[in-house]
């Protein structure tokens, strides 16, 4: 694991654990692509991405990472939690640029019943920031 990847992971986990949006912003590249489980079209709006990430860690009760895999600048983080009492498992597939900043994140979640509840809540959260997300 390169020093840039280690720094990214240490900072990412600390930011998620403490819900520190400023710390999270410090490791995200401008124009980072978000590939969400809720909408098909990716977004490259960094402020929107931060809004969504903060929404996820507050919407998913007991959000915690339980495993990680690293291959060069590619990272997969497996997470668990609940939404309205329904368990979920998901992954964050993260790509870093050469400076160690996240330039792409793709999120996958299962099972379907929890994903649907999660999507409903995250849609409401997204619309508070970006009303046009309703069309994505």
JOHU-V371906 format. One record per backbone hydrogen bond with DSSP energy under -0.5 kcal/mol. CO is the residue of the C=O (numbers start at 1). NH is the residue of the N-H. E is the energy in kcal/mol with one decimal. If there is no record, write none. Layout:
CO_NH_E / CO_NH_E
//
This chain:
2_6_-2.5 / 3_7_-2.5 / 4_8_-2.5 / 5_9_-2.8 / 6_10_-2.7 / 7_11_-2.6 / 8_12_-3.3 / 9_13_-2.7 / 10_14_-1.9 / 11_15_-2.8 / 12_16_-2.6 / 13_17_-2.5 / 14_18_-2.3 / 15_19_-0.9 / 15_20_-2.1 / 19_21_-0.9 / 20_24_-2.1 / 21_25_-2.5 / 22_26_-1.3 / 24_27_-1.6 / 25_28_-1.4 / 27_29_-0.5 / 27_102_-3.0 / 29_32_-1.7 / 33_35_-0.6 / 33_105_-2.6 / 34_36_-0.7 / 34_43_-1.8 / 35_107_-2.6 / 43_34_-3.0 / 44_46_-0.8 / 45_49_-2.7 / 46_50_-2.4 / 47_51_-2.1 / 48_52_-2.6 / 49_53_-3.0 / 50_54_-2.5 / 51_55_-1.7 / 52_56_-2.5 / 53_57_-2.0 / 54_58_-0.8 / 55_59_-2.3 / 56_60_-2.5 / 59_61_-0.8 / 60_63_-1.3 / 61_82_-2.3 / 64_80_-2.5 / 67_78_-2.6 / 69_76_-2.6 / 71_74_-1.8 / 73_96_-2.2 / 74_71_-2.9 / 75_94_-3.1 / 76_69_-2.4 / 77_92_-2.5 / 78_66_-2.7 / 78_67_-1.1 / 79_90_-2.4 / 80_64_-2.0 / 81_88_-2.3 / 82_61_-2.4 / 83_86_-1.8 / 86_83_-2.3 / 88_81_-1.2 / 89_110_-2.4 / 90_79_-2.9 / 91_93_-0.6 / 91_108_-2.2 / 92_77_-2.3 / 92_94_-0.7 / 93_106_-2.3 / 94_75_-2.9 / 95_103_-2.7 / 95_104_-1.2 / 97_100_-1.9 / 101_97_-2.8 / 102_29_-2.6 / 103_33_-2.0 / 104_95_-2.6 / 105_35_-3.1 / 106_93_-3.3 / 108_91_-2.3 / 110_89_-2.4 / 111_115_-2.5 / 112_116_-2.7 / 113_117_-1.5 / 114_118_-3.0 / 115_119_-3.2 / 116_120_-2.0 / 117_121_-2.1 / 118_122_-3.0 / 119_123_-2.4 / 120_124_-1.7 / 121_125_-2.0 / 122_126_-3.2 / 123_127_-2.5 / 124_128_-1.0 / 125_128_-0.6 / 125_129_-0.6 / 126_129_-1.3 / 126_130_-3.2 / 130_133_-2.5 / 131_134_-1.7 / 132_135_-1.7 / 133_136_-1.5 / 136_40_-1.0 / 136_41_-1.0
//
